[in-house]
Amino acid sequence: MLKKGKQEIIKVGSILYERGLISGFDGNISQVFKNDKIIITASGVHKGFLRHKDLIVLDKKGKIIEGVGKPSSETKMHLEIYKNCPSARAVIHVHGPYAVAASLENEKEIDVSDLVEGKMLFNGKIKMVPSFKPGSEELAKKAGEIATKQNTFILKAHGAVSWGEDLFEAVSLLEALENNLKILALRKLFRK
């Protein structure tokens, strides 16, 4: 089961990189299994070119069970989301350019209610976690809190996070978020 989970994370990393949602060493991906083991990307690895050795297996408290290196600097955030959202089986954090840019132009949430998909998937609003130091306890707590209200949200000046019942759902929501924000940015451009 863990081997298959690792393969899925490797594939998702490649997809996120190809779609421009991550670059270089940013972003992180995790998946939890019924035995409460969590696979998470290691810190400082390129997510577009992941290998099995780039993945760390943790218990639900964040203790390393298997793997070499440090788990993602955002491990606390992933663990907090899993703790607060029992149906979450996958968490992905990306640095999508439209999500980051939109966060710089808005304070608490982003209105996507003019878009059909924005209404359907996000109830017309994308919630935003205020700016906290990456990897901090404060960021993890606030993200875990917002994750109980919305399974896709933005980290101010930092990126976007999504959780789902599987990696496919989490990836799909992040793609939809970035696409909605791209459409809103293009609308502003065309209005000029």
MARBA-3410 file (N, C-alpha, C, O; in Angstrom, 1 decimal):
192
0.8,-1.2,0.0,0.0,0.0,0.0,0.9,1.3,0.0,0.6,2.2,-0.7 ~ 1.9,1.3,0.8,2.8,2.5,0.9,3.5,2.6,-0.5,3.8,3.8,-0.9 ~ 3.9,1.5,-1.1,4.6,1.6,-2.4,3.7,2.3,-3.4,4.2,3.2,-4.2 ~ 2.5,1.9,-3.5,1.5,2.5,-4.4,1.3,3.9,-4.1,1.2,4.8,-5.0 ~ 1.2,4.3,-2.8,1.0,5.6,-2.3,2.2,6.5,-2.7,2.0,7.7,-3.2
3.4,6.0,-2.6,4.6,6.7,-3.1,4.5,7.0,-4.6,4.9,8.1,-5.0 ~ 4.2,6.0,-5.3,4.1,6.2,-6.8,3.0,7.3,-7.1,3.3,8.1,-8.0 ~ 1.9,7.3,-6.4,0.9,8.3,-6.7,1.4,9.7,-6.4,1.2,10.6,-7.1 ~ 2.2,9.9,-5.3,2.7,11.2,-4.9,3.7,11.6,-6.0,3.8,12.8,-6.3 ~ 4.6,10.7,-6.4,5.5,11.0,-7.5,4.8,11.5,-8.7,5.3,12.5,-9.3
3.8,10.8,-9.1,3.0,11.2,-10.3,2.4,12.6,-10.1,2.4,13.4,-11.0 ~ 1.8,12.8,-8.9,1.1,14.1,-8.7,2.2,15.2,-8.7,1.9,16.3,-9.2 ~ 3.4,15.0,-8.1,4.4,16.0,-8.2,4.7,16.4,-9.6,4.9,17.6,-9.9 ~ 4.8,15.4,-10.5,5.1,15.7,-11.9,4.0,16.5,-12.5,4.3,17.4,-13.3 ~ 2.8,16.1,-12.2,1.6,16.8,-12.8,1.6,18.3,-12.3,1.4,19.2,-13.2
1.8,18.5,-11.1,1.8,19.9,-10.5,2.9,20.7,-11.1,2.7,21.9,-11.4 ~ 4.1,20.1,-11.4,5.2,20.8,-12.0,4.9,21.1,-13.4,5.1,22.3,-13.9 ~ 4.3,20.2,-14.2,4.0,20.4,-15.6,3.0,21.5,-15.7,3.0,22.2,-16.7 ~ 2.1,21.6,-14.8,1.0,22.6,-14.9,1.4,24.0,-14.3,0.6,24.9,-14.3 ~ 2.6,24.1,-13.8,3.1,25.4,-13.3,2.6,25.7,-11.9,2.7,26.9,-11.6
2.1,24.8,-11.2,1.6,25.0,-9.8,2.7,25.0,-8.8,2.6,25.5,-7.7 ~ 3.8,24.3,-9.2,5.0,24.3,-8.3,6.2,24.5,-9.2,6.2,24.3,-10.4 ~ 7.3,25.0,-8.6,8.6,25.1,-9.3,9.7,24.9,-8.3,9.6,25.1,-7.1 ~ 10.8,24.4,-8.8,11.9,24.2,-8.0,11.6,23.3,-6.7,11.0,22.2,-6.9 ~ 11.9,23.8,-5.6,11.8,23.1,-4.3,10.5,23.4,-3.6,10.3,23.0,-2.4
9.6,24.3,-4.1,8.5,24.7,-3.3,7.3,23.7,-3.4,7.3,22.7,-4.2 ~ 6.4,23.9,-2.5,5.2,23.0,-2.4,5.5,21.7,-1.6,6.6,21.4,-1.3 ~ 4.4,21.0,-1.3,4.5,19.8,-0.6,3.3,18.9,-0.8,2.2,19.5,-1.0 ~ 3.4,17.6,-0.7,2.3,16.7,-1.0,2.4,15.6,0.1,3.4,15.2,0.5 ~ 1.2,15.3,0.6,1.1,14.1,1.6,-0.2,13.3,1.3,-1.1,13.8,0.7
-0.1,12.1,1.8,-1.3,11.2,1.7,-1.3,10.4,3.0,-0.2,9.9,3.5 ~ -2.4,10.1,3.6,-2.6,9.3,4.8,-3.3,8.0,4.5,-4.1,8.0,3.6 ~ -2.9,7.0,5.2,-3.5,5.6,4.9,-4.3,5.2,6.2,-4.1,5.7,7.2 ~ -5.1,4.1,6.0,-5.9,3.6,7.1,-5.1,3.3,8.3,-5.7,3.3,9.4 ~ -3.9,2.9,8.2,-3.1,2.5,9.3,-2.5,3.8,10.0,-1.6,3.7,10.8
-3.0,4.9,9.6,-2.5,6.2,10.1,-1.1,6.6,9.7,-0.5,7.5,10.3 ~ -0.5,5.8,8.8,0.8,6.2,8.3,0.6,7.3,7.2,-0.3,7.2,6.4 ~ 1.5,8.3,7.2,1.4,9.4,6.3,2.7,9.4,5.5,3.8,9.4,6.0 ~ 2.5,9.5,4.2,3.7,9.7,3.3,3.7,11.2,2.9,2.7,11.8,2.5 ~ 4.9,11.9,3.1,5.0,13.3,2.8,6.3,13.5,2.1,7.3,12.8,2.3
6.3,14.5,1.2,7.5,14.9,0.5,8.6,15.4,1.5,8.2,16.1,2.5 ~ 9.8,15.1,1.2,10.9,15.6,2.0,11.2,17.0,1.8,10.8,17.6,0.7 ~ 11.8,17.7,2.7,12.2,19.1,2.5,13.3,19.2,1.6,14.2,18.4,1.5 ~ 13.3,20.3,0.7,14.4,20.6,-0.2,14.5,19.6,-1.4,15.6,19.5,-1.9 ~ 13.4,19.0,-1.8,13.5,18.2,-3.0,12.6,18.8,-4.1,11.6,19.4,-3.8
13.0,18.6,-5.3,12.2,19.1,-6.4,11.0,18.2,-6.6,11.1,17.0,-6.9 ~ 9.8,18.7,-6.5,8.6,17.9,-6.5,8.2,17.4,-7.9,7.5,16.5,-8.1 ~ 8.8,18.1,-9.0,8.5,17.7,-10.3,9.3,16.4,-10.7,9.0,15.8,-11.7 ~ 10.4,16.1,-10.0,11.2,15.0,-10.3,11.5,14.1,-9.0,12.6,13.7,-8.7 ~ 10.4,13.8,-8.4,10.5,13.0,-7.1,10.9,11.6,-7.4,10.6,11.0,-8.4
11.6,11.0,-6.4,12.0,9.6,-6.4,11.5,9.0,-5.1,11.2,9.8,-4.1 ~ 11.5,7.7,-5.0,11.0,7.1,-3.7,11.8,7.6,-2.5,11.2,7.8,-1.4 ~ 13.1,7.8,-2.7,13.9,8.3,-1.6,13.6,9.7,-1.1,14.1,10.1,-0.1 ~ 12.8,10.4,-1.9,12.4,11.8,-1.6,11.1,11.8,-0.7,10.6,12.9,-0.4 ~ 10.6,10.7,-0.3,9.4,10.6,0.4,9.6,10.0,1.8,10.4,9.0,2.0
9.0,10.6,2.8,9.2,10.2,4.2,7.9,9.7,4.7,6.8,10.2,4.4 ~ 7.9,8.6,5.5,6.7,8.0,6.1,6.7,8.4,7.6,7.7,8.2,8.3 ~ 5.6,9.0,8.0,5.4,9.5,9.4,4.3,8.8,10.1,3.4,8.2,9.4 ~ 4.3,8.8,11.4,3.1,8.4,12.1,2.2,9.7,12.2,2.6,10.8,11.8 ~ 1.0,9.6,12.8,0.1,10.7,12.8,0.5,11.9,13.7,-0.1,12.9,13.7
1.6,11.7,14.5,2.1,12.7,15.3,3.4,13.4,14.7,3.9,14.3,15.3 ~ 3.8,12.9,13.5,4.9,13.5,12.8,6.2,12.8,13.0,7.2,13.3,12.5 ~ 6.2,11.7,13.8,7.5,11.0,14.0,7.8,10.2,12.7,7.0,9.5,12.1 ~ 9.1,10.2,12.4,9.6,9.5,11.2,9.6,8.0,11.4,10.2,7.6,12.4 ~ 8.9,7.3,10.5,8.9,5.8,10.6,9.9,5.2,9.6,10.6,4.2,9.8
10.0,5.9,8.4,10.8,5.4,7.3,11.2,6.6,6.5,10.5,7.5,6.3 ~ 12.5,6.5,6.0,13.0,7.5,5.1,14.2,8.3,5.7,14.5,8.2,6.9 ~ 14.9,8.9,4.8,16.1,9.6,5.1,15.8,11.1,4.8,15.2,11.5,3.8 ~ 16.3,12.0,5.7,16.2,13.4,5.5,15.1,14.0,6.4,14.5,13.3,7.2 ~ 14.8,15.2,6.1,13.7,15.9,6.9,12.4,15.9,6.1,12.4,16.1,4.9
11.3,15.7,6.8,10.0,15.9,6.1,9.8,17.4,5.8,10.5,18.2,6.3 ~ 8.9,17.6,4.9,8.5,19.0,4.5,8.5,19.9,5.7,8.1,19.6,6.8 ~ 8.9,21.2,5.4,8.8,22.2,6.5,7.4,22.5,6.9,7.1,23.1,7.9 ~ 6.4,22.1,6.0,5.0,22.4,6.3,4.3,21.1,6.9,3.1,21.0,6.8 ~ 5.1,20.2,7.4,4.5,19.0,8.0,3.5,19.3,9.1,2.4,18.7,9.1
3.7,20.3,9.9,2.8,20.7,11.0,1.4,21.0,10.4,0.4,20.7,10.9 ~ 1.4,21.8,9.3,0.2,22.1,8.6,-0.6,20.9,8.1,-1.8,20.8,8.3 ~ 0.1,20.0,7.5,-0.5,18.8,7.0,-1.1,18.0,8.1,-2.3,17.6,8.1 ~ -0.4,17.8,9.2,-0.9,17.1,10.4,-2.1,17.7,11.0,-3.0,17.0,11.4 ~ -2.1,19.0,11.1,-3.2,19.8,11.6,-4.5,19.6,10.8,-5.6,19.5,11.3
-4.3,19.6,9.5,-5.5,19.4,8.6,-6.0,18.0,8.7,-7.2,17.8,8.8 ~ -5.1,17.0,8.8,-5.6,15.6,9.0,-6.3,15.5,10.3,-7.3,14.8,10.4 ~ -5.8,16.1,11.3,-6.4,16.0,12.7,-7.8,16.7,12.7,-8.7,16.1,13.3 ~ -7.9,17.8,12.0,-9.2,18.6,12.1,-10.2,18.1,11.0,-11.4,18.4,11.2 ~ -9.8,17.4,10.0,-10.7,17.1,8.9,-10.6,15.5,8.7,-9.8,15.1,7.9
-11.4,14.8,9.4,-11.2,13.3,9.4,-11.4,12.7,8.0,-10.8,11.6,7.7 ~ -12.1,13.3,7.0,-12.3,12.8,5.7,-11.1,13.1,4.8,-11.0,12.6,3.7 ~ -10.2,13.9,5.3,-9.0,14.3,4.5,-8.0,13.1,4.4,-7.6,12.6,5.4 ~ -7.7,12.7,3.2,-6.8,11.6,3.0,-5.6,12.0,2.2,-4.6,11.3,2.0 ~ -5.6,13.3,1.7,-4.5,13.8,0.9,-4.5,15.3,1.1,-5.5,16.0,1.2
-3.3,15.9,1.3,-3.1,17.4,1.4,-2.0,17.8,0.4,-1.0,17.2,0.3 ~ -2.3,18.9,-0.3,-1.3,19.4,-1.2,-1.2,20.9,-1.0,-2.2,21.6,-0.9 ~ 0.0,21.4,-1.0,0.3,22.8,-0.9,1.2,23.2,-2.1,2.2,22.6,-2.3 ~ 0.7,24.2,-2.9,1.4,24.7,-4.1,1.7,26.2,-4.0,1.1,26.9,-3.1 ~ 2.5,26.7,-4.9,2.8,28.1,-4.9,2.3,28.6,-6.3,3.1,29.3,-7.0
1.1,28.3,-6.7,0.6,28.7,-8.0,0.6,30.2,-8.1,0.2,31.0,-7.2 ~ 1.1,30.7,-9.3,1.3,32.2,-9.4,0.1,33.0,-9.3,0.1,34.1,-8.8 ~ -1.1,32.5,-9.8,-2.3,33.3,-9.7,-2.8,33.3,-8.3,-3.4,34.3,-7.9 ~ -2.7,32.2,-7.6,-3.1,32.2,-6.2,-2.3,33.2,-5.3,-2.8,33.9,-4.5 ~ -1.0,33.2,-5.5,-0.1,34.1,-4.8,-0.4,35.5,-5.2,-0.6,36.4,-4.3
-0.5,35.8,-6.5,-0.8,37.1,-6.9,-2.2,37.6,-6.4,-2.3,38.8,-5.9 ~ -3.2,36.8,-6.4,-4.5,37.2,-6.0,-4.5,37.4,-4.5,-5.2,38.3,-4.0 ~ -3.7,36.7,-3.7,-3.6,36.9,-2.3,-3.0,38.3,-1.9,-3.3,38.8,-0.9 ~ -2.1,38.8,-2.8,-1.5,40.1,-2.6,-2.5,41.2,-2.8,-2.3,42.3,-2.3 ~ -3.6,41.0,-3.6,-4.6,42.0,-3.9,-5.8,41.9,-3.0,-6.7,42.7,-3.2
-5.9,40.9,-2.1,-7.1,40.7,-1.3,-6.6,40.5,0.1,-5.5,40.1,0.4 ~ -7.5,40.7,1.1,-7.2,40.6,2.5,-7.6,39.3,3.2,-6.8,38.6,3.7 ~ -8.9,39.0,3.1,-9.4,37.9,3.9,-10.0,36.8,3.0,-9.9,35.6,3.4 ~ -10.5,37.1,1.9,-11.0,36.1,1.0,-11.0,36.7,-0.4,-10.9,37.9,-0.7 ~ -11.2,35.8,-1.4,-11.3,36.2,-2.8,-12.6,35.8,-3.3,-13.0,34.7,-3.2
-13.3,36.7,-3.9,-14.6,36.5,-4.5,-14.5,35.9,-5.9,-13.9,36.5,-6.8 ~ -15.0,34.7,-6.0,-15.1,34.0,-7.3,-16.5,33.7,-7.7,-16.8,32.8,-8.5 ~ -17.5,34.4,-7.1,-18.9,34.2,-7.3,-19.4,34.5,-8.7,-20.4,34.0,-9.1 ~ -18.6,35.2,-9.5,-19.0,35.5,-10.9,-18.8,34.3,-11.8,-19.2,34.3,-13.0 ~ -18.0,33.3,-11.3,-17.7,32.1,-12.1,-18.5,30.9,-11.7,-18.7,30.7,-10.5
-19.1,30.2,-12.7,-19.9,29.0,-12.3,-19.1,28.1,-11.5,-19.6,27.6,-10.5 ~ -17.9,27.7,-11.9,-17.1,26.8,-11.1,-16.8,27.3,-9.8,-16.7,26.6,-8.8 ~ -16.5,28.6,-9.7,-16.3,29.3,-8.4,-17.4,29.1,-7.4,-17.2,28.9,-6.2 ~ -18.6,29.3,-7.9,-19.8,29.1,-7.1,-20.0,27.6,-6.7,-20.2,27.3,-5.5 ~ -19.8,26.7,-7.6,-20.0,25.3,-7.4,-19.0,24.7,-6.4,-19.3,24.0,-5.5
-17.7,25.0,-6.7,-16.6,24.3,-5.9,-16.3,25.1,-4.6,-15.9,24.5,-3.7 ~ -16.4,26.4,-4.7,-15.9,27.2,-3.5,-16.9,28.1,-2.9,-16.6,29.0,-2.1 ~ -18.2,27.8,-3.2,-19.3,28.6,-2.6,-19.1,30.1,-2.9,-19.5,31.0,-2.1 ~ -18.4,30.5,-4.0,-18.2,31.8,-4.4,-17.1,32.6,-3.7,-16.8,33.7,-4.1 ~ -16.5,32.0,-2.7,-15.4,32.7,-2.0,-14.3,31.7,-1.7,-14.5,30.6,-1.3
-13.1,32.2,-1.8,-11.9,31.5,-1.4,-11.4,32.1,-0.1,-11.0,33.3,-0.1 ~ -11.4,31.3,0.9,-10.9,31.8,2.2,-9.3,32.0,2.2,-8.7,31.3,1.4 ~ -8.8,32.8,3.0,-7.4,33.1,3.1,-6.8,33.1,4.5,-7.4,33.7,5.4 ~ -5.8,32.3,4.7,-5.0,32.3,5.9,-4.1,33.6,5.9,-3.4,33.8,4.9 ~ -4.1,34.4,7.0,-3.2,35.5,7.0,-1.7,35.1,6.9,-1.4,33.9,7.0
-0.9,36.0,6.6,0.5,35.8,6.5,1.2,35.4,7.8,1.2,36.1,8.8 ~ 1.8,34.2,7.8,2.5,33.7,8.9,3.8,33.1,8.4,3.9,32.8,7.2 ~ 4.8,33.0,9.2,6.1,32.4,8.8,5.8,30.9,8.3,5.2,30.1,9.0 ~ 6.4,30.6,7.1,6.2,29.2,6.6,6.7,28.2,7.7,7.8,28.4,8.3 ~ 6.0,27.1,7.8,6.3,26.1,8.7,6.0,26.3,10.2,6.3,25.5,11.1
5.5,27.5,10.5,5.2,27.9,11.9,4.0,27.2,12.5,3.1,26.7,11.7 ~ 3.9,27.1,13.8,2.8,26.6,14.5,1.6,27.4,14.2,0.5,26.9,14.1 ~ 1.7,28.7,14.1,0.6,29.7,13.9,0.0,29.4,12.5,-1.2,29.3,12.4 ~ 0.8,29.2,11.5,0.3,28.9,10.2,-0.4,27.6,10.2,-1.5,27.5,9.6 ~ 0.1,26.6,10.8,-0.5,25.2,10.9,-1.9,25.3,11.6,-2.8,24.8,11.1
-1.9,26.0,12.7,-3.2,26.1,13.4,-4.3,26.8,12.6,-5.4,26.4,12.5 ~ -3.9,28.0,12.0,-4.9,28.7,11.2,-5.3,28.0,10.0,-6.5,28.0,9.6 ~ -4.4,27.3,9.3,-4.7,26.5,8.1,-5.7,25.4,8.5,-6.6,25.1,7.8 ~ -5.4,24.7,9.7,-6.2,23.6,10.2,-7.6,24.1,10.5,-8.6,23.4,10.3 ~ -7.7,25.3,11.0,-9.0,25.9,11.3,-9.8,26.2,10.0,-11.0,25.8,9.9
-9.2,26.8,9.1,-9.9,27.2,7.8,-10.2,25.9,7.0,-11.2,25.9,6.4 ~ -9.4,24.9,7.1,-9.6,23.6,6.4,-10.9,23.0,6.8,-11.5,22.2,6.1 ~ -11.4,23.3,8.0,-12.7,22.7,8.5,-13.9,23.4,7.8,-15.0,22.9,7.8 ~ -13.6,24.6,7.2,-14.7,25.4,6.6,-14.6,25.2,5.1,-15.7,25.4,4.4 ~ -13.4,25.0,4.5,-13.3,24.9,3.1,-12.1,24.1,2.7,-11.0,24.2,3.4
-12.2,23.1,1.8,-11.1,22.2,1.5,-10.1,22.8,0.5,-9.1,22.1,0.2 ~ -10.3,24.0,0.1,-9.3,24.6,-0.8,-9.2,26.1,-0.3,-10.2,26.8,-0.2 ~ -8.0,26.6,0.0,-7.9,27.9,0.5,-6.5,28.5,0.2,-5.6,27.7,-0.3 ~ -6.3,29.7,0.4,-5.0,30.4,0.1,-4.3,30.8,1.3,-4.9,31.2,2.3 ~ -3.0,30.7,1.2,-2.1,31.2,2.3,-1.6,32.6,1.8,-0.9,32.6,0.7
-1.8,33.6,2.5,-1.5,35.0,2.1,0.0,35.0,1.7,0.9,34.7,2.4 ~ 0.3,35.5,0.4,1.6,35.7,-0.1,2.4,34.5,-0.2,3.7,34.5,-0.2 ~ 1.8,33.3,-0.1,2.5,32.0,0.0,2.1,31.0,-1.0,2.9,30.2,-1.5 ~ 0.8,30.8,-1.2,0.3,29.8,-2.1,-1.1,29.3,-1.8,-1.9,30.1,-1.2 ~ -1.4,28.1,-2.2,-2.7,27.5,-2.0,-2.6,26.1,-1.4,-1.6,25.5,-1.6
-3.6,25.7,-0.7,-3.7,24.4,0.0,-5.0,23.8,-0.4,-6.0,24.5,-0.5 ~ -5.0,22.5,-0.6,-6.2,21.7,-0.9,-6.1,20.4,-0.2,-5.0,19.8,-0.1 ~ -7.2,19.9,0.3,-7.3,18.6,0.9,-8.4,17.8,0.2,-9.4,18.4,-0.2 ~ -8.3,16.5,0.1,-9.4,15.7,-0.5,-9.4,14.3,0.1,-8.5,13.9,0.9 ~ -10.4,13.6,-0.4,-10.5,12.2,0.0,-9.4,11.3,-0.7,-9.1,10.2,-0.3
-8.8,11.9,-1.7,-7.6,11.3,-2.4,-6.8,12.4,-3.1,-7.2,13.5,-3.1 ~ -5.7,12.0,-3.6,-4.8,13.0,-4.3,-5.5,13.5,-5.5,-5.3,14.7,-5.8 ~ -6.3,12.8,-6.2,-7.0,13.2,-7.4,-7.9,14.4,-7.1,-7.9,15.4,-7.8 ~ -8.6,14.3,-6.0,-9.5,15.4,-5.6,-8.8,16.6,-5.2,-9.1,17.7,-5.6 ~ -7.7,16.4,-4.5,-6.9,17.6,-4.0,-6.3,18.3,-5.2,-6.3,19.5,-5.3
-5.7,17.6,-6.2,-5.1,18.1,-7.4,-6.2,18.9,-8.2,-6.0,20.0,-8.6 ~ -7.3,18.2,-8.4,-8.4,18.8,-9.2,-8.8,20.1,-8.6,-9.1,21.1,-9.4 ~ -9.0,20.2,-7.3,-9.4,21.5,-6.7,-8.4,22.6,-6.8,-8.7,23.7,-7.1 ~ -7.1,22.2,-6.7,-6.0,23.2,-6.9,-6.0,23.7,-8.4,-5.8,24.9,-8.6 ~ -6.2,22.8,-9.3,-6.2,23.2,-10.7,-7.4,24.2,-11.0,-7.3,25.2,-11.6
-8.6,23.8,-10.4,-9.8,24.6,-10.5,-9.6,26.0,-9.9,-9.9,27.0,-10.5 ~ -9.0,26.0,-8.7,-8.7,27.3,-8.1,-7.8,28.2,-8.9,-8.1,29.3,-9.2 ~ -6.7,27.6,-9.4,-5.7,28.4,-10.2,-6.4,28.9,-11.5,-6.2,30.0,-11.9 ~ -7.2,28.1,-12.1,-7.9,28.4,-13.3,-8.9,29.6,-13.1,-9.0,30.5,-13.9 ~ -9.7,29.5,-12.0,-10.6,30.5,-11.7,-9.9,31.9,-11.4,-10.3,32.9,-11.9
-8.8,31.8,-10.7,-8.0,33.0,-10.5,-7.4,33.6,-11.7,-7.2,34.8,-11.9 ~ -7.0,32.7,-12.6,-6.4,33.1,-13.9,-7.5,33.9,-14.7,-7.2,34.9,-15.3 ~ -8.7,33.3,-14.7,-9.8,34.0,-15.4,-10.1,35.4,-14.9,-10.3,36.3,-15.6 ~ -10.1,35.5,-13.5,-10.3,36.8,-12.9,-9.2,37.8,-13.3,-9.5,39.0,-13.5 ~ -8.0,37.3,-13.3,-6.9,38.2,-13.7,-7.0,38.6,-15.2,-6.8,39.8,-15.5
-7.4,37.7,-16.0,-7.6,38.1,-17.5,-8.8,39.1,-17.6,-8.7,40.0,-18.4 ~ -9.8,38.9,-16.8,-10.9,39.8,-16.8,-10.5,41.3,-16.5,-10.8,42.2,-17.2 ~ -9.6,41.4,-15.5,-9.1,42.7,-15.2,-8.3,43.3,-16.3,-8.3,44.5,-16.6 ~ -7.5,42.4,-17.0,-6.7,42.9,-18.1,-7.6,43.4,-19.3,-7.2,44.4,-19.9 ~ -8.6,42.6,-19.5,-9.5,43.0,-20.6,-10.4,44.2,-20.3,-10.8,44.9,-21.3
-10.6,44.5,-19.1,-11.3,45.7,-18.7,-10.6,47.0,-18.9,-11.2,48.1,-19.0 ~ -9.3,46.9,-19.0,-8.4,48.1,-19.2,-8.6,48.7,-20.6,-7.9,49.8,-20.9
END
